[in-house]
């Protein structure tokens, strides 16, 4: 009795590809991610803008403590979404946190935040003493004698 054994030289590659596909199709949860942040300084304030698409406003926490601005939150991956036949999931889900040192020139009692179209804008107003001022200096002209 003769048995023929056929070897598939690509079997290992297919197993590897299947593993990678499964890994990429599972939402990335359980590990922190960091939203992109832009910081702009104006005459009156520092303005921080954070990209937080698909984050519910109730899942965002902004605090200023000990001259540190903390931005924390959570982006949920809905379980019913997982069964919709995703081909690729590249965005991270789960908890996120960012912290920034706040200069002493900021009035931490007047910090304000606004959330619109997936962008969180935090305004950190400067103290009056820290704002640039222009002082008009009178110049006198002396007449030659």
Buried (B, 14 or more C-beta within 10 A) or exposed (E): EEEEEEEEEEEEEEEEEEEEEEEEEEBBBEEEBEBEBEEEEEEBBBBBBBEBEEBEEEBBEBEBEEEEBBBBBBBBBEEEEEEEEEEEBEEBBBBBEBEBEBEEBBBBEEBEBEBEEEBBBBBBBBBEEBEEEEEEEEEEEEEEE
